[in-house]
Amino acid sequence: MFANLGRLRAFVAEATLLADRHGSSGMAGPTLQAALADLVAHDDWLPESCAAPHPEYYQQHLLHCDPLERFSLVSFVWGPGQSTPVHDHAVWGYVAMLRGSEFSQRYLKTASACVPDGAPTALQPGQIDVLSPLGGDIHRVWNACEDAVSISIHLYGGNIGAIARHVFDPDTGQTKPFVSGYSSAHVPNLWDRSAEVRLTLK
């Protein structure tokens, strides 16, 4: 089955227009969130190469990065039992559930530890979690499905694979810098529209 890249292309165009109008810091808001909600309301556009799990590690596939690095869109693929460490983001973000379910546990940083901030929340398909360094963006995420793959679509206010961030030891609060990078060297080709254009030729 071929992915309906038109949906992804339309979302990238909408996000780019918002970035042009408002800049990276100002593009996040109801219009962008609604566009992302519409994207994950359909499950026919994600290429199979960006949905395949790894047997040991969660995967972070780049779907698109704005040429000026004002935003990036990533598919996170979670195999059963896979999770992140406690970490932050340093930029605003949206986490939108596409398939399966995932848990997110927020944390508060103290002088000597990272303590849970409330109970874990479960994200279901179509739901969106909002992250902001201003409101607290330290969390840990894991696949809520014990025997199935889960996939979430993450939108960030920068090139998340190249941003210096932190992981935290929840027992001591000790921080360690990290840069996530991406799991694949390839991104979906949104711009080869030759097949659909050929259909219009006489």
N, C-alpha and C positions, 0 to 999 in steps of 0.2 A: 504494500500500500504506500502510495506517495504522500508525503506530508503536504498539507495545504499551506505552503509558505506565504501565500497571499495574506493570511491573517497576521503572521509574524512581521511581514513587510509593512503592513498597514500600522501595526503598533509602533514599529521603529520610526516610521514617518511622523506619527503623532507625537511621540516622545521628542523627536528632533525639533519639531516646530515649537514645542513647549520650551525646550532648552534655548532655542534661538530667541524666543520672546522674553524669557524670564531668567536665563542663566541656570547653572546647575543647582544652586541653592534655592532658587525660587520656583523651579519647575514642579517640585513635589506638591501635591495637593489633590483636591477632589477630581479634577479633570484627568490627571494622570492615573490616579487610583481607579477611576471608572474604566479607563482604557485597559488597564491591566486586568481588572475583573472580567471584562468582556473577552480578553484573550484566553484566560484560564477557564472560562465558561464553556469553551469548546476544546475537545481533546482529539483534534485531527491534524494538528499543525507541527508537532514536535518531531523532528527527524529521528529515526531509530538509533542513529549513532549517538544522539544526545540523550538517549533514554536507557542505555545499556548499563547495568550495574557492574561493579567490580566485586570479586568474591571477598575482598578484605576491607576495602576503603570506600567511603562515599565518594562520588564523582562530582566535579564542578566543571560543567561544560559551558564555555563561552558561546552564547548565541549571537550577541552583537555588542560591540563597543563603539560608542560615538567617536568619530575621528578626533574630536577635541577632548576626549575622555571626560565628558560631562556626565555620562551615565553608562552603565553596562547592564546587560541582561544575561542571566545565567540559569541553566537548569541544574538543580541538585538532584542526584539520583542516589537513593538510599536503599541498600540491600538490608535484609533482615538483621537486626542487632547493631546496625551501624549508627555512629553518633559523632558529634563534634566534641572537642574540648570546650571548656568555658572560655569564651572569647568576646572581643568587641569588634566594631566595624569602622569607626572613625568618620563615617559619612551616613547620611540618611539612607533608609532602605525599606523595601516592601518585600514580604515573603508571601507568595500566592500559591496555594495548594492546587496541583493539577490532578495527581493520582494518589490513591492511598491516603495516609495520614501521618502526621509527625507531631511529636511533643516538643514544646519549647519551655525551658525553665529560665526565668529571669533571675539575675543576681544583682546584689548591691555590694559595692566595694567598700570595705572598712579598712582601718589601719592594719589589721592583722589577719584578715580573711575575706573571702567572697561568700556572702550568705544568701540563701534563696530568698527571692522577693515574691512571696505568694506561692501558690501551687502551680505545677506545670499546667499549661494549656494545650489542648489538642486542636490542631488545624485540620479541617476537613476540606474536600475538593470545593473550590470556588471561594473559600475564605482567605482573607488577607490579614497578615500581621504587619504592624508598622514599627519600624526601628528608627530611633533618633539619638544621636549622642547627647542632645540637650535633655532628653527625657529618660536616659538610661538605656544603653544598647548592649549591655553585657548579658549573654545568655548561653545556654547549651541546648543543642537540638539533637533529637534522635528519632529513628523510624518507629512509629507507633504500631506497625504491623509486624508480627512475629514471623510470618511465613510468606510475605509478599514484598515486592519492591514499591517504594513510594517516591514520588517526584514532586518537587516544588520549584517554582519559577521565582527567581530573586532579581529584583531591580535595585540598583545602587546608584547613588549620586557621585559616581566616579568610576574609574577602572579598578574594580575591586581586586582583581588579580595582581595589581601592582601597588596596592596601598599598604604601607607599614601599619600593622595592627598589633594586638596583644592577645596572648592566651594567659589564663589565670589559674593558679593553684587554689582551689576553693578552700583548702584547709589553712593555708598560710597567707593567702592574698598576694603571693609573689607573682610578679608579671614577667613575661618573656616576650620579646618582639618576634613577629613572624610576618611573612608575606605569603599569601595562599597560592598564587599562581593559578593555573588552570590544568585540568586533567587531560585535555586533548589539544593538539597543535592545530586542529582544523575547526573551522566554524561553518555553519550552514551558508550556502551560496544563495543569498536572497535576491541577487540581481540578475540571475540568468532567467529571463522571462521569454526566451526564444521560443519555447514550445507553444506558449499561449499566443504569442504574436504570430507564429506560423499559421495558427488556426484562422486568423483574420485575413490571410493572404488569399487572393483569387488566382 
